[in-house]
Structure formats: C-alpha cells, structure tokens
Amino acid sequence: MLIRPLSQEFILPLAGFLTRQRQIETALDPRLWIAPDLEDQYVSWLNKIVPDPDEKIWLALDDDAQIYGALETRAKTLSQDDIRRTYLSPTYGLLPMGMMAVEPGCWSDILPALWEVAAAWFQRRNVTQPQAWLNLCNREALAAWEKLGFINLMDHAVGPVAAATSAATALPEGWRLRPATYRDIKHIIPLFIEELKFHADLPGAYWVQPTTDTTRLARREIEMFLSGGSDYLYLLAERISDGKIAGYMSASASPPVAWNPNAPFLPPDRGILQVAIVSTEFRNLGLGNHMLAYLLDWFHRHGMTSVSLSYDLSNPLSGPFWRKHNFVPLRRAMVYTFPI
Ligand SMILES: CC(C)(COP(=O)(O)OP(=O)(O)OC[C@H]1O[C@@H](n2cnc3c(N)ncnc32)[C@H](O)[C@@H]1OP(=O)(O)O)[C@@H](O)C(=O)NCCC(=O)NCCS
C-alpha cells in the first residue's frame, strides 16, 4: 500500500470513495444523515483543501492506484477573536470524520500507515493533542484508532425533541426561566467562565484554562448570539426574589457555521444545544431539567425534530444527565497525546 498526499487527479475518485463509505455507515445507523448532494460537496471541499497549507489529505493506494483509505490532517492557528480560543489550544489539530475512511475490513492494515504520515505532519506543526472524530457505528474504525493509542474524549449525542408538557414546565418555587437580553451579559459572563473552568479542570487537562482574554471573548460570543435573531436562544434560570442568574443553556436552530467540518452531516431539522451550565450551588434543584424541557419545546416550535450536543466523557455530571433525557451517542472524538 502506497501512502501519498492528495493531488488533483484523485479528487473525483476520492469524492466517490468518501461518499460510498459515508453511505455504508449511514446504512448501519439510520440516525446518521448525509447531504443529498454529498459527492458534489466533497468535490468542492477537496478542491479548497488541496492548496491550503494548513490541511492535507493522505491517500492509501494499492498497486493499481485504487483508493483504500483516506485521512485529512488539519492544523489551524485560531485567530485572536475565535471563540474556540476559550477552550482549545491556539494551534489545534483535527482528523475530521467527514474526510476519514478506510475500506471495511482493512482498517487494522491501512490505518497505521496513514497515521504514521499524519502523526509526523502534526508534529511538524507543533500540534500536541490531535482529535479524531468518528461515527460510533463504525466499531472497526474505533478499535483501530484505539490500537494506535487514541483514547476516548467526547461524545456527540442526539436526543428527541418534544413539545413541553405541563408537568415539565412546573418550575421549582421561586425560580423562572426567560431568554437573556443584552442587560444580562455581565451576569452571564461569570457562569460562562465557570463552565470553561469546570471543563479545564476535568482529568486529562484537554481544555485550556480561562485567561485574561476570556471575558472579552465571552462578551463577544454572547453579543453575537443575542443578535443572531429568532433562531438563537440564550435561556436563563433566574431567582425571582433578587434576579440571581443560576444557570443557562444556549441553543441554535439555524444551519451550522461554515467552519464546522460536520456541516454536510447535520440534517436541517436537527437543533444544536451549545452550552448547559447550572452554577455549583444551584445544582440538583431541577433547574437543568426545566431549562432542557423549555429548550426542547422551543426546538419543536422551530421545526426541529432532534437535537445534538457534545460532552466530555470524563465529566461525571453530563453523561447521566443526557442519558436520562434519552440522548444517545452518535459520534465520538478520540484524542492522541504526543510524548514530549
Ligand atoms: C448538567 C447540569 C447542567 C444539570 O443541571 P442541574 O440543574 O443540576 O440538573 P437537575 O437538578 O435538573 O437534574 C439533575 C439530575 O441528574 C441527577 N444526577 C445528578 N448527578 C448524578 C450522577 N452523578 N449520576 C446520576 N444522576 C445524577 C439528579 O439526581 C437529577 O435527577 P432527577 O431529575 O431524576 O432528580 C449541571 O450538573 C451542570 O451545570 N454541570 C456542570 C457543567 C456541565 O456538565 N454541563 C453539561 C456539559 S455538556
């Protein structure tokens, strides 16, 4: 098997190969979705990647130049204003699910050779912890990455959307839920930072700690969300007596942003729950349950039929909470740490 970088003449065969592999996975898990024009999207996507110095696609070819595997390595330095600076290291490395495929039955033979070149590429770009995203139904792929030393980091789960019932909307006494306004920003920022710190403190230290710049980025992000129109919601849990904000959930019912490498794999009727946080002293009062019920009803009214979110697998609070609300994992992020 020959490993070589993608060049122009392989764009069309690769688009066909990747589309076929995504179709195979979608047949295994009906909750997976692929854009109807996926093959065309692949062609334009691949044409953009070939000249980009921060992205590289590696092909595994047999002696007849047939494609048996492909992998993208992406190493980007985030701009000063990129919100992902609040949780990712400034240069992050990614092996996106959409560009990763190996002929079924060949993963354990082909992946080590692809990873050898990918790992060297990441190291030349000073990426210390690249993340690989995979569809969970592809057990063969998961096992092959695990064998290379990748460990489980995050799950991306999908849950059902439903209109609120009266039982779900009866809040604990003394609390109310309402969408945030610009006046709330200064009260949201401490919670925003608490949520980041909570994740940065989890075992493994995969997420960066808040810095002196986090407040600026948080303010910018919240303002952008609030100005996003009716497809965006920042829902607050507020104590009626003194206006104390104890938690929030942010959600969007609009198409995914362009840098999201999963954009061609997110159905148009799937909402995204971005962040959920209840401050430590107010947990287990039922606020999380009620905010979620409100959001699911909001998604329902926006024509969404399912909702997705991602959570760190080492977070003891998230998995049980989302499972209780019928969220089922669909994709997984695995991470590799290069020895120093
Ligand atoms: C997840 C979170 C938002 C839940 O908010 P909350 O207001 O505490 O949630 P609620 O009080 O409505 O419900 C918590 C439920 O989880 C249960 N629970 C809490 N810890 C649990 C655990 N370790 N195992 C199983 N169940 C647990 C509670 O008993 C309660 O269940 P119930 O409704 O059947 O009584 C909150 O824990 C939080 O902010 N965590 C830190 C940030 C975070 O993890 N965000 C989500 C990341 S994706």
The ligand as an SDF file (V2000), in Angstrom:
LIG
                    3D

 48 50  0  0  0  0  0  0  0  0999 V2000
  -25.5930   19.0990   33.7940 C   0  0  0  0  0  0  0  0  0  0  0  0
  -26.1920   20.2360   34.6460 C   0  0  0  0  0  0  0  0  0  0  0  0
  -26.4820   21.4250   33.7430 C   0  0  0  0  0  0  0  0  0  0  0  0
  -27.5020   19.7270   35.2470 C   0  0  0  0  0  0  0  0  0  0  0  0
  -28.1330   20.8230   35.9110 O   0  0  0  0  0  0  0  0  0  0  0  0
  -28.9470   20.6340   37.2790 P   0  0  0  0  0  0  0  0  0  0  0  0
  -29.7570   21.8750   37.4950 O   0  0  0  0  0  0  0  0  0  0  0  0
  -28.0560   20.2140   38.3590 O   0  0  0  0  0  0  0  0  0  0  0  0
  -29.9150   19.4460   36.8580 O   0  0  0  0  0  0  0  0  0  0  0  0
  -31.2290   18.9620   37.5890 P   0  0  0  0  0  0  0  0  0  0  0  0
  -31.1990   19.3460   39.0410 O   0  0  0  0  0  0  0  0  0  0  0  0
  -32.4180   19.4030   36.8170 O   0  0  0  0  0  0  0  0  0  0  0  0
  -31.1440   17.4090   37.3840 O   0  0  0  0  0  0  0  0  0  0  0  0
  -30.0300   16.7080   37.7140 C   0  0  0  0  0  0  0  0  0  0  0  0
  -30.4480   15.2560   37.6310 C   0  0  0  0  0  0  0  0  0  0  0  0
  -29.3250   14.4830   37.4760 O   0  0  0  0  0  0  0  0  0  0  0  0
  -29.2340   13.5850   38.5830 C   0  0  0  0  0  0  0  0  0  0  0  0
  -27.8420   13.4220   38.8760 N   0  0  0  0  0  0  0  0  0  0  0  0
  -27.0010   14.3330   39.3420 C   0  0  0  0  0  0  0  0  0  0  0  0
  -25.7720   13.7780   39.4470 N   0  0  0  0  0  0  0  0  0  0  0  0
  -25.8900   12.4930   39.0160 C   0  0  0  0  0  0  0  0  0  0  0  0
  -24.9930   11.4090   38.8930 C   0  0  0  0  0  0  0  0  0  0  0  0
  -23.6980   11.5450   39.2180 N   0  0  0  0  0  0  0  0  0  0  0  0
  -25.4410   10.2340   38.4220 N   0  0  0  0  0  0  0  0  0  0  0  0
  -26.7490   10.0990   38.0780 C   0  0  0  0  0  0  0  0  0  0  0  0
  -27.6330   11.0930   38.1850 N   0  0  0  0  0  0  0  0  0  0  0  0
  -27.2090   12.2850   38.6530 C   0  0  0  0  0  0  0  0  0  0  0  0
  -30.0050   14.2500   39.6870 C   0  0  0  0  0  0  0  0  0  0  0  0
  -30.4370   13.3320   40.6550 O   0  0  0  0  0  0  0  0  0  0  0  0
  -31.1470   14.8030   38.8820 C   0  0  0  0  0  0  0  0  0  0  0  0
  -32.0130   13.7460   38.5270 O   0  0  0  0  0  0  0  0  0  0  0  0
  -33.6100   13.8360   38.7600 P   0  0  0  0  0  0  0  0  0  0  0  0
  -34.0940   14.9130   37.8810 O   0  0  0  0  0  0  0  0  0  0  0  0
  -34.0990   12.4750   38.3500 O   0  0  0  0  0  0  0  0  0  0  0  0
  -33.7820   14.1360   40.2140 O   0  0  0  0  0  0  0  0  0  0  0  0
  -25.2700   20.6260   35.8110 C   0  0  0  0  0  0  0  0  0  0  0  0
  -24.9050   19.4840   36.5260 O   0  0  0  0  0  0  0  0  0  0  0  0
  -24.0180   21.3490   35.4080 C   0  0  0  0  0  0  0  0  0  0  0  0
  -24.0230   22.5520   35.1890 O   0  0  0  0  0  0  0  0  0  0  0  0
  -22.8810   20.6180   35.2930 N   0  0  0  0  0  0  0  0  0  0  0  0
  -21.6030   21.2460   35.0060 C   0  0  0  0  0  0  0  0  0  0  0  0
  -21.4920   21.6800   33.5620 C   0  0  0  0  0  0  0  0  0  0  0  0
  -21.9070   20.5700   32.6710 C   0  0  0  0  0  0  0  0  0  0  0  0
  -21.6370   19.4140   32.9250 O   0  0  0  0  0  0  0  0  0  0  0  0
  -22.5810   20.9360   31.5990 N   0  0  0  0  0  0  0  0  0  0  0  0
  -23.0120   19.9950   30.6250 C   0  0  0  0  0  0  0  0  0  0  0  0
  -21.8890   19.7600   29.6990 C   0  0  0  0  0  0  0  0  0  0  0  0
  -22.4490   19.1720   28.1610 S   0  0  0  0  0  0  0  0  0  0  0  0
  1  2  1  0
  2  3  1  0
  2  4  1  0
  2 36  1  0
  4  5  1  0
  5  6  1  0
  6  7  2  0
  6  8  1  0
  6  9  1  0
  9 10  1  0
 10 11  2  0
 10 12  1  0
 10 13  1  0
 13 14  1  0
 14 15  1  0
 15 16  1  0
 15 30  1  0
 16 17  1  0
 17 18  1  0
 17 28  1  0
 18 19  1  0
 18 27  1  0
 19 20  2  0
 20 21  1  0
 21 22  1  0
 21 27  2  0
 22 23  1  0
 22 24  2  0
 24 25  1  0
 25 26  2  0
 26 27  1  0
 28 29  1  0
 28 30  1  0
 30 31  1  0
 31 32  1  0
 32 33  2  0
 32 34  1  0
 32 35  1  0
 36 37  1  0
 36 38  1  0
 38 39  2  0
 38 40  1  0
 40 41  1  0
 41 42  1  0
 42 43  1  0
 43 44  2  0
 43 45  1  0
 45 46  1  0
 46 47  1  0
 47 48  1  0
M  END
$$$$
